[in-house]
Each structure stands twice: as C-alpha cells, then as structure tokens.
Amino acid sequence: MGEPPKKVYPPGWNDPPMLSYSPANPPPKSRITNKRVAFPVGSSTTQSTAQSPDVSSKTLPDPVGSPCIDVLYLKACENFTKALELLKDESIKEHIWKMLSIWQSGKFSENIQQLLTNLSTNIAEGNRNAASQDYLKLAMLPNEPILKIYLQYLKSLADLTAT
C-alpha cells in the first residue's frame, strides 16, 4: 500500500499552466510578450514633417525650467527678506528660503520668476490687493508641481505682512 491514488481533475480557468522547460528545450519566443520597445525619439521622418523652427518656437510655452534671471531674483530676495524680517513663524521663513534656492537653481520658468518678483514687491509694499491677484495668477498656472508646494507659504506671508 504505498501512496494513495492520485486524482486527476480537469484544469480550471485559473490554474497555472503546466510548463516543463529544460536547458535543452527552452520556451518558445512567441510567449515572451512583456518586452517593450521604446518609440524612437529623434528620427529623420519626424523632422521633415515638422514645421519650421521659427513658427513652432513662437507658439510653444516657456520651458518648465529657465535659467535664473539675476535681476528678478535679487529684487525678489530683497523684497522677501524685508517681509520675512517682520515674521516670527520660522516654518514660513524656511519654506520661502527653500523656494528661493530652487529658483536660483533654475527650476522656475521666466513667467513664474516675473510673477514671484511682482508678488514679492507687492508684499514688501503692503499692497494686499495686488499681492492677492499675483498669488491667484501663480495658483492658476497649470503643471507647476514645484511651485504648488510653496503656494500656501506665499499666501500666509502675504496675509501676515499685510495686516
């Protein structure tokens, strides 16, 4: 009496396939379906059908990261420094300084740099209505995840310094 007899069941819909491969008998190539091929980035056919660079470059938006414009950056730093001197909340100060260091590394587009400079000027001058409008312009910019992190701190800074 050794082993009990093995019962044979028909395979179910979710049973794994019975594969028995050996080095001498590798799996067929038709079953390898998880390989992906990257779309060619630069090909001669796409360049020939594209518009001339002069026409297409005028319609494209600013790139996500632009080189830091020193004049705007220095003016904004000066204005934010004036506003931050009046604050006691260290977390707002810390986040504004982080935002300025990201700006200096070139992560903001020229449009954002201009809006941040305008916002800093209005905050430093205590012009609450203009600062609110600049804040809304910044908040409505699409696809700016880096800036979205610091919007709440800019809003808090504008609200605290205007009072």
Backbone as a chain_set.jsonl record, in Angstrom:
{"seq": "MGEPPKKVYPPGWNDPPMLSYSPANPPPKSRITNKRVAFPVGSSTTQSTAQSPDVSSKTLPDPVGSPCIDVLYLKACENFTKALELLKDESIKEHIWKMLSIWQSGKFSENIQQLLTNLSTNIAEGNRNAASQDYLKLAMLPNEPILKIYLQYLKSLADLTAT", "coords": {"N": [[0.835, -1.179, 0.0], [1.367, 1.799, -0.701], [1.464, 4.915, -1.739], [-1.5, 6.964, -1.799], [-3.931, 6.743, -4.428], [-3.586, 9.06, -7.103], [-5.73, 11.707, -7.801], [-7.2, 12.799, -10.771], [-7.948, 15.868, -12.06], [-9.761, 17.978, -14.277], [-8.145, 20.844, -15.749], [-8.608, 24.022, -14.199], [-9.984, 27.346, -14.774], [-8.297, 29.198, -13.666], [-5.95, 27.907, -13.073], [-2.417, 27.559, -12.995], [-0.325, 27.35, -15.931], [1.002, 24.24, -17.032], [4.182, 24.008, -17.225], [7.126, 22.74, -18.464], [10.187, 23.272, -18.808], [13.46, 22.828, -20.006], [17.071, 23.18, -20.075], [17.78, 22.2, -22.546], [15.45, 22.376, -23.893], [14.204, 25.18, -24.464], [11.804, 27.873, -23.687], [9.325, 28.805, -26.131], [9.769, 31.578, -28.425], [7.506, 33.025, -29.005], [5.965, 33.325, -26.77], [7.0, 35.293, -25.178], [5.94, 38.127, -24.128], [6.165, 40.449, -22.705], [8.051, 42.302, -23.391], [9.065, 45.547, -24.166], [9.284, 48.081, -26.619], [10.987, 51.025, -27.128], [9.738, 54.137, -28.32], [11.12, 55.731, -31.125], [13.015, 58.592, -30.476], [14.352, 60.686, -31.883], [14.056, 60.95, -35.2], [14.584, 60.91, -38.738], [12.271, 61.178, -40.269], [10.352, 62.456, -38.691], [11.42, 64.971, -38.383], [11.367, 66.038, -40.927], [8.66, 66.368, -41.448], [7.871, 68.189, -39.594], [7.051, 71.603, -38.589], [8.668, 74.672, -39.57], [11.388, 75.792, -37.499], [11.161, 78.454, -36.641], [8.421, 79.126, -36.685], [7.206, 77.199, -35.006], [8.498, 77.611, -32.559], [7.551, 80.032, -31.625], [4.969, 79.535, -30.813], [5.137, 77.757, -28.756], [4.956, 77.17, -25.189], [6.76, 78.648, -22.379], [9.674, 76.9, -21.3], [9.734, 74.457, -18.607], [11.827, 74.757, -16.784], [13.86, 77.53, -16.563], [16.828, 79.456, -17.09], [18.025, 81.163, -14.227], [16.967, 84.442, -13.799], [18.901, 86.984, -12.966], [18.41, 89.661, -12.155], [15.679, 89.732, -11.52], [15.626, 87.766, -9.553], [17.325, 88.811, -7.53], [15.925, 91.127, -6.819], [13.527, 90.009, -5.877], [14.534, 88.489, -3.736], [15.447, 90.521, -2.054], [13.012, 91.82, -1.486], [11.514, 89.716, -0.311], [13.129, 89.242, 1.897], [12.804, 91.606, 3.373], [10.088, 91.314, 4.034], [10.133, 88.917, 5.468], [11.585, 89.567, 7.72], [9.796, 90.704, 9.449], [8.286, 88.614, 10.299], [7.482, 86.002, 12.653], [7.111, 83.343, 12.448], [8.854, 80.534, 11.939], [8.67, 78.357, 10.188], [7.451, 79.277, 7.852], [9.373, 81.095, 6.996], [11.491, 79.328, 6.51], [10.471, 77.738, 4.4], [10.08, 79.656, 2.391], [12.721, 80.442, 1.936], [13.715, 78.021, 0.961], [12.247, 77.873, -1.406], [13.342, 80.057, -2.756], [15.959, 79.139, -3.12], [15.502, 77.02, -4.846], [14.553, 78.455, -6.995], [16.89, 79.844, -7.668], [18.403, 77.754, -8.629], [17.332, 77.371, -11.094], [14.808, 76.215, -11.659], [12.355, 77.37, -12.143], [10.154, 78.795, -14.567], [10.445, 81.649, -16.803], [8.125, 83.149, -16.703], [7.022, 82.461, -14.198], [9.068, 83.408, -12.572], [8.842, 86.162, -13.024], [6.247, 86.627, -12.021], [6.607, 85.895, -9.329], [8.433, 87.838, -8.547], [6.87, 90.157, -8.843], [4.907, 89.553, -6.939], [6.469, 89.507, -4.606], [7.279, 92.169, -4.489], [4.823, 93.488, -4.123], [4.088, 92.382, -1.671], [6.13, 93.351, -0.019], [5.616, 96.078, -0.166], [3.184, 96.171, 1.023], [0.841, 96.052, -0.405], [-1.997, 94.684, -0.55], [-4.163, 93.9, -2.258], [-3.05, 93.757, -4.868], [-1.068, 91.857, -4.349], [-2.663, 89.681, -3.749], [-3.864, 89.251, -6.23], [-1.6, 88.565, -7.761], [-0.856, 86.243, -6.416], [-3.062, 84.607, -7.035], [-2.718, 84.372, -9.805], [-0.356, 82.888, -9.848], [-1.277, 80.576, -8.589], [-3.045, 79.586, -10.449], [-1.562, 78.616, -12.522], [-0.931, 75.981, -14.755], [0.41, 72.655, -14.344], [2.678, 72.993, -12.606], [4.253, 71.639, -10.416], [6.343, 72.015, -8.551], [6.122, 74.647, -7.738], [3.59, 74.598, -6.574], [3.936, 73.489, -4.084], [4.889, 75.556, -2.499], [2.974, 77.517, -2.509], [1.063, 77.835, -0.438], [2.61, 78.891, 1.604], [3.468, 81.276, 0.513], [1.002, 82.547, 0.363], [0.356, 82.698, 3.091], [2.437, 84.357, 3.943], [1.823, 86.699, 2.533], [-0.654, 87.327, 3.687], [0.01, 87.671, 6.415], [1.871, 89.767, 6.442], [0.469, 91.889, 5.429], [-1.243, 92.775, 7.313]], "CA": [[0.0, 0.0, 0.0], [2.235, 2.957, -0.672], [0.807, 6.212, -1.839], [-2.882, 6.881, -2.26], [-4.019, 7.04, -5.865], [-3.671, 10.476, -7.425], [-6.954, 12.015, -8.517], [-6.951, 13.66, -11.911], [-9.011, 16.839, -12.284], [-9.508, 18.816, -15.463], [-7.61, 22.134, -15.296], [-9.567, 25.108, -14.022], [-9.691, 28.557, -15.548], [-7.226, 29.981, -13.057], [-4.792, 27.081, -12.764], [-1.244, 27.966, -13.776], [-0.006, 26.389, -16.989], [1.972, 23.205, -16.698], [5.341, 24.244, -18.067], [8.302, 21.966, -18.074], [11.268, 23.639, -19.701], [14.796, 22.415, -19.6], [18.044, 23.92, -20.89], [17.78, 21.682, -23.913], [14.152, 22.67, -24.503], [13.816, 26.493, -23.937], [10.446, 28.284, -24.055], [9.253, 29.407, -27.468], [9.872, 33.039, -28.447], [6.192, 33.648, -29.171], [5.332, 33.552, -25.471], [7.622, 36.421, -24.492], [5.099, 39.259, -24.535], [6.318, 41.613, -21.845], [9.137, 43.153, -23.861], [8.586, 46.806, -24.734], [10.231, 48.759, -27.485], [10.825, 52.468, -26.979], [9.467, 54.894, -29.532], [12.329, 56.495, -31.462], [12.885, 59.998, -30.121], [14.774, 61.54, -32.992], [14.173, 60.257, -36.469], [14.611, 61.859, -39.851], [10.933, 61.391, -40.818], [9.607, 63.433, -37.896], [11.974, 66.298, -38.593], [10.984, 66.558, -42.23], [7.251, 66.739, -41.451], [7.619, 69.243, -38.607], [7.067, 72.966, -39.098], [9.963, 75.327, -39.438], [11.627, 76.114, -36.093], [10.734, 79.806, -36.306], [6.979, 79.15, -36.459], [6.826, 76.374, -33.865], [9.042, 78.113, -31.3], [6.761, 81.159, -31.159], [3.72, 79.071, -30.226], [5.384, 76.897, -27.603], [5.068, 77.892, -23.92], [8.085, 78.673, -21.779], [10.036, 75.617, -20.716], [9.486, 74.375, -17.172], [12.954, 75.357, -16.089], [14.616, 78.525, -17.312], [17.925, 79.961, -16.275], [17.631, 82.185, -13.254], [17.186, 85.825, -14.203], [19.526, 87.538, -11.764], [17.791, 90.918, -11.72], [14.414, 89.394, -10.859], [15.927, 87.002, -8.348], [17.859, 89.704, -6.493], [14.846, 92.007, -6.367], [12.616, 89.2, -5.071], [15.224, 88.168, -2.474], [15.427, 91.725, -1.222], [11.637, 92.045, -1.024], [11.132, 88.657, 0.62], [13.892, 89.447, 3.128], [12.104, 92.657, 4.128], [8.837, 90.774, 4.57], [10.419, 87.852, 6.433], [12.101, 90.157, 8.959], [8.662, 91.019, 10.316], [7.606, 87.375, 10.697], [8.018, 85.2, 13.748], [6.892, 81.939, 12.098], [10.076, 80.023, 11.32], [8.397, 77.412, 9.1], [7.207, 80.06, 6.634], [10.68, 81.6, 6.571], [12.27, 78.214, 5.978], [9.943, 77.336, 3.097], [10.344, 80.723, 1.415], [14.135, 80.355, 1.572], [13.858, 76.845, 0.093], [11.712, 78.25, -2.717], [14.324, 80.93, -3.4], [17.106, 78.338, -3.561], [15.05, 76.296, -6.035], [14.523, 79.467, -8.053], [18.266, 80.128, -8.064], [18.92, 76.611, -9.383], [16.784, 77.409, -12.449], [13.663, 75.324, -11.808], [11.146, 78.119, -12.469], [10.136, 79.44, -15.877], [10.551, 83.111, -16.741], [6.806, 83.656, -16.3], [6.925, 82.295, -12.743], [10.029, 84.324, -11.958], [8.273, 87.51, -13.081], [5.119, 86.689, -11.088], [7.135, 85.878, -7.962], [9.014, 89.16, -8.281], [5.747, 91.079, -8.633], [4.297, 89.214, -5.652], [7.356, 89.95, -3.518], [7.223, 93.635, -4.434], [3.541, 93.869, -3.524], [4.119, 92.004, -0.255], [7.028, 94.281, 0.68], [4.968, 97.39, -0.112], [1.929, 96.047, 1.76], [-0.271, 96.178, -1.343], [-2.659, 93.397, -0.377], [-4.977, 93.537, -3.422], [-2.161, 93.343, -5.958], [-0.43, 90.606, -3.926], [-3.674, 88.637, -3.891], [-4.003, 88.969, -7.663], [-0.403, 87.84, -8.187], [-0.953, 84.901, -5.841], [-4.032, 83.852, -7.834], [-2.083, 84.055, -11.09], [0.57, 81.779, -9.602], [-2.04, 79.377, -8.239], [-3.77, 79.092, -11.615], [-0.649, 78.086, -13.535], [-1.027, 74.521, -14.836], [1.613, 71.82, -14.403], [3.807, 73.565, -11.87], [4.225, 70.947, -9.117], [7.321, 72.56, -7.603], [5.57, 75.893, -7.206], [2.394, 74.298, -5.775], [4.371, 73.185, -2.719], [5.181, 76.786, -1.764], [1.888, 78.496, -2.626], [0.429, 78.112, 0.856], [3.505, 79.735, 2.392], [3.388, 82.609, -0.087], [-0.288, 83.111, 0.785], [0.49, 83.045, 4.513], [3.32, 85.52, 4.032], [1.074, 87.868, 2.056], [-1.696, 87.649, 4.667], [0.591, 88.116, 7.682], [2.578, 91.04, 6.324], [-0.453, 92.957, 5.027], [-2.01, 93.242, 8.477]], "C": [[0.871, 1.231, 0.0], [1.444, 4.252, -0.672], [-0.639, 6.044, -2.266], [-2.948, 7.239, -3.745], [-4.251, 8.538, -6.093], [-4.929, 10.722, -8.242], [-6.63, 13.002, -9.63], [-8.175, 14.54, -12.109], [-8.72, 17.584, -13.586], [-9.017, 20.192, -14.997], [-8.701, 23.192, -15.216], [-9.13, 26.348, -14.789], [-8.531, 29.352, -14.969], [-6.031, 29.136, -12.633], [-3.596, 27.539, -13.593], [-0.93, 26.925, -14.851], [1.066, 25.414, -16.521], [3.146, 23.338, -17.664], [6.495, 23.404, -17.563], [9.391, 22.245, -19.096], [12.577, 23.145, -19.128], [15.791, 23.206, -20.441], [18.079, 23.444, -22.343], [16.5, 22.055, -24.648], [13.662, 24.024, -23.973], [12.396, 26.871, -24.363], [10.434, 28.921, -25.45], [9.26, 30.937, -27.381], [8.509, 33.709, -28.535], [5.521, 33.942, -27.835], [5.944, 34.722, -24.702], [6.894, 37.679, -24.954], [5.314, 40.498, -23.686], [7.494, 42.501, -22.24], [8.543, 44.391, -24.514], [9.701, 47.435, -25.561], [9.964, 50.244, -27.384], [10.571, 53.111, -28.334], [10.702, 55.714, -29.867], [12.122, 57.984, -31.24], [13.236, 60.892, -31.296], [14.915, 60.724, -34.252], [14.075, 61.271, -37.587], [13.22, 62.121, -40.404], [10.155, 62.413, -40.017], [10.134, 64.838, -38.11], [11.533, 66.877, -39.924], [9.53, 66.985, -42.266], [6.938, 67.858, -40.482], [7.665, 70.612, -39.275], [8.463, 73.551, -38.948], [10.16, 75.753, -37.984], [11.156, 77.504, -35.702], [9.263, 79.846, -35.942], [6.622, 78.382, -35.198], [7.351, 76.94, -32.548], [8.241, 79.292, -30.762], [5.496, 80.699, -30.45], [3.93, 78.207, -28.994], [5.454, 77.728, -26.329], [6.505, 77.858, -23.421], [8.425, 77.292, -21.251], [9.851, 75.661, -19.208], [10.622, 75.021, -16.396], [13.688, 76.32, -16.995], [15.79, 78.955, -16.455], [17.44, 81.09, -15.375], [17.958, 83.57, -13.801], [17.645, 86.569, -12.954], [18.837, 88.794, -11.25], [16.499, 90.632, -10.958], [14.669, 88.68, -9.538], [16.41, 87.912, -7.22], [16.784, 90.633, -5.941], [13.876, 91.24, -5.467], [13.253, 88.833, -3.735], [15.192, 89.352, -1.522], [14.032, 91.959, -0.643], [11.195, 90.985, -0.021], [11.884, 88.809, 1.942], [13.244, 90.513, 3.999], [10.848, 92.102, 4.791], [9.101, 89.73, 5.652], [10.987, 88.388, 7.743], [10.982, 90.444, 9.95], [7.974, 89.769, 10.866], [8.289, 86.703, 11.878], [7.914, 83.71, 13.443], [8.093, 81.408, 11.304], [9.794, 79.076, 10.158], [8.134, 78.148, 7.788], [8.533, 80.585, 6.099], [11.492, 80.5, 5.888], [11.794, 77.817, 4.582], [10.166, 78.406, 2.028], [11.812, 80.681, 0.992], [14.407, 79.14, 0.693], [13.372, 77.158, -1.316], [12.714, 79.129, -3.467], [15.556, 80.149, -3.871], [16.744, 77.498, -4.784], [15.002, 77.243, -7.23], [15.939, 79.709, -8.584], [18.862, 78.98, -8.873], [18.288, 76.494, -10.765], [15.582, 76.524, -12.684], [12.381, 76.049, -12.214], [11.268, 78.752, -13.848], [10.211, 80.958, -15.702], [9.237, 83.739, -16.286], [6.648, 83.582, -14.78], [7.881, 83.25, -12.036], [9.477, 85.748, -11.931], [7.124, 87.651, -12.085], [5.589, 86.69, -9.634], [7.768, 87.218, -7.595], [7.921, 90.183, -8.022], [5.091, 90.836, -7.276], [5.166, 89.715, -4.499], [7.342, 91.468, -3.374], [5.942, 94.095, -3.749], [3.47, 93.497, -2.046], [4.97, 93.0, 0.527], [6.402, 95.662, 0.826], [3.652, 97.362, 0.659], [0.701, 96.217, 0.885], [-1.004, 94.838, -1.404], [-3.455, 92.973, -1.605], [-4.112, 93.044, -4.579], [-1.455, 92.03, -5.612], [-1.399, 89.444, -4.07], [-3.865, 88.259, -5.355], [-2.793, 88.192, -8.189], [-0.407, 86.414, -7.651], [-1.916, 84.042, -6.66], [-3.462, 83.48, -9.2], [-1.118, 82.88, -10.933], [-0.178, 80.478, -9.333], [-2.725, 78.768, -9.453], [-2.852, 78.546, -12.705], [-0.749, 76.565, -13.568], [0.359, 73.875, -14.824], [2.842, 72.467, -13.777], [3.878, 72.916, -10.487], [5.212, 71.51, -8.105], [6.761, 73.807, -6.941], [4.392, 75.621, -6.277], [2.748, 74.007, -4.321], [4.46, 74.458, -1.88], [4.054, 77.807, -1.806], [1.26, 78.838, -1.278], [1.297, 79.027, 1.72], [3.551, 81.156, 1.833], [2.103, 83.304, 0.332], [-0.214, 83.541, 2.249], [1.361, 84.278, 4.694], [2.588, 86.787, 3.608], [0.03, 88.293, 3.084], [-1.101, 88.228, 5.955], [1.276, 89.476, 7.581], [1.658, 92.188, 5.947], [-1.22, 93.506, 6.22], [-1.194, 94.13, 9.372]], "O": [[1.01, 1.643, 1.152], [0.825, 4.611, 0.33], [-0.978, 5.113, -2.996], [-2.092, 7.968, -4.247], [-5.009, 9.185, -5.371], [-5.176, 10.047, -9.241], [-5.86, 13.941, -9.427], [-9.287, 14.049, -12.3], [-7.56, 17.791, -13.945], [-9.44, 20.66, -13.939], [-9.598, 23.247, -16.058], [-8.047, 26.388, -15.373], [-7.859, 30.092, -15.687], [-5.175, 29.622, -11.894], [-3.748, 27.873, -14.768], [-1.243, 25.746, -14.684], [1.925, 25.754, -15.708], [3.098, 22.835, -18.787], [6.788, 23.375, -16.368], [9.508, 21.557, -20.11], [12.758, 23.062, -17.913], [15.4, 23.839, -21.421], [18.377, 24.219, -23.252], [16.462, 22.051, -25.879], [12.784, 24.043, -23.11], [11.843, 26.271, -25.285], [11.428, 29.504, -25.882], [8.814, 31.515, -26.39], [8.383, 34.876, -28.162], [4.588, 34.743, -27.786], [5.421, 35.095, -23.651], [7.182, 38.227, -26.018], [4.681, 41.522, -23.942], [7.883, 43.376, -21.467], [7.621, 44.291, -25.323], [10.885, 47.331, -25.24], [8.823, 50.678, -27.54], [11.115, 52.689, -29.354], [11.281, 56.337, -28.977], [11.169, 58.569, -31.754], [12.458, 61.777, -31.651], [15.812, 59.887, -34.354], [13.542, 62.365, -37.4], [12.99, 63.193, -40.965], [9.37, 63.169, -40.589], [9.373, 65.802, -38.027], [11.342, 68.088, -40.037], [9.178, 67.879, -43.036], [5.848, 68.428, -40.533], [8.225, 70.779, -40.359], [9.323, 72.981, -38.277], [9.18, 76.049, -37.3], [10.786, 77.723, -34.549], [8.884, 80.527, -34.989], [5.817, 78.856, -34.397], [6.707, 76.766, -31.513], [8.249, 79.532, -29.555], [4.997, 81.401, -29.571], [2.977, 77.952, -28.257], [5.946, 78.856, -26.353], [7.352, 77.145, -23.958], [7.532, 76.578, -20.794], [9.814, 76.73, -18.6], [10.378, 75.761, -15.443], [14.095, 75.946, -18.095], [15.75, 78.832, -15.231], [16.553, 81.863, -15.739], [19.087, 83.835, -14.215], [16.878, 86.758, -12.01], [18.695, 88.973, -10.041], [16.248, 91.205, -9.898], [14.013, 88.954, -8.534], [15.951, 87.793, -6.084], [16.738, 90.894, -4.739], [13.452, 91.745, -4.428], [12.58, 88.863, -2.705], [14.941, 89.195, -0.327], [13.886, 92.259, 0.542], [10.579, 91.304, 0.995], [11.323, 88.53, 3.002], [13.142, 90.352, 5.215], [10.575, 92.381, 5.958], [8.373, 89.665, 6.642], [10.879, 87.726, 8.775], [11.204, 90.427, 11.161], [7.171, 89.86, 11.795], [9.499, 86.819, 12.073], [8.558, 82.897, 14.106], [8.312, 81.786, 10.154], [10.598, 78.995, 9.23], [8.552, 77.687, 6.725], [8.79, 80.53, 4.896], [12.095, 80.711, 4.836], [12.606, 77.587, 3.686], [10.417, 78.073, 0.87], [12.118, 80.864, -0.186], [15.232, 79.206, -0.218], [13.998, 76.763, -2.3], [12.91, 78.965, -4.671], [16.131, 80.469, -4.911], [17.581, 77.287, -5.662], [15.369, 76.868, -8.343], [16.157, 79.772, -9.794], [19.733, 79.204, -9.714], [18.664, 75.611, -11.537], [15.35, 76.112, -13.821], [11.409, 75.397, -12.594], [12.346, 79.189, -14.25], [10.06, 81.477, -14.597], [9.236, 84.74, -15.569], [6.19, 84.538, -14.153], [7.532, 83.833, -11.01], [9.626, 86.457, -10.936], [7.024, 88.658, -11.385], [5.031, 87.405, -8.801], [7.649, 87.675, -6.458], [8.023, 90.987, -7.095], [4.762, 91.777, -6.554], [4.656, 90.28, -3.531], [7.388, 91.99, -2.26], [5.97, 94.983, -2.898], [2.859, 94.215, -1.255], [4.579, 93.443, 1.607], [6.627, 96.345, 1.825], [3.066, 98.412, 0.921], [-0.382, 96.5, 1.398], [-0.669, 93.971, -2.211], [-3.43, 91.797, -1.967], [-4.418, 92.023, -5.196], [-1.264, 91.183, -6.484], [-1.004, 88.347, -4.467], [-4.011, 87.081, -5.682], [-2.952, 87.26, -8.978], [-0.007, 85.483, -8.351], [-1.622, 82.881, -6.947], [-3.707, 82.379, -9.693], [-1.069, 81.989, -11.781], [0.232, 79.41, -9.788], [-2.962, 77.56, -9.487], [-3.341, 78.057, -13.723], [-0.663, 75.921, -12.522], [1.346, 74.479, -15.244], [3.92, 72.477, -14.372], [3.593, 73.574, -9.486], [4.936, 71.482, -6.905], [6.907, 74.001, -5.735], [4.21, 76.336, -5.291], [1.942, 74.254, -3.425], [4.144, 74.443, -0.691], [4.17, 78.868, -1.192], [0.961, 80.002, -1.008], [0.777, 79.843, 2.481], [3.66, 82.123, 2.587], [2.102, 84.501, 0.623], [-0.67, 84.628, 2.603], [1.053, 85.146, 5.51], [2.718, 87.829, 4.251], [-0.153, 89.486, 3.326], [-1.652, 89.173, 6.521], [1.259, 90.252, 8.537], [2.023, 93.35, 6.126], [-1.79, 94.594, 6.14], [-1.693, 94.605, 10.392]]}, "num_chains": 1, "name": "protein.A"}
